[in-house]
Amino acid sequence: MATIKTATLTFRIDPGLKDALRVAADQEHRSIANMVEVLIREHCEQRGIAIPSSEKTKNNHGVRT
């Protein structure tokens, strides 16, 4: 089975918002990172924003475009 590479995203967030995110993730038995991914996917789906597959976002050198 092929492994899908992931990208790293680092950002600062208000501590209270992070606590709420942690609670939401715990309630759904998810990691914080997975909860953020689910929220982003849901947001994009609600607004009709397409999420390209990993292969479509890379050029011939393996760099995302």
Secondary structure, 3 states (H helix, E strand, C coil): CCCCCCCCCCCCCCHHHHHHHHHHHHHCCCCHHHHHHHHHHHHHHHCCCCCCCCHHHECCCCCEC
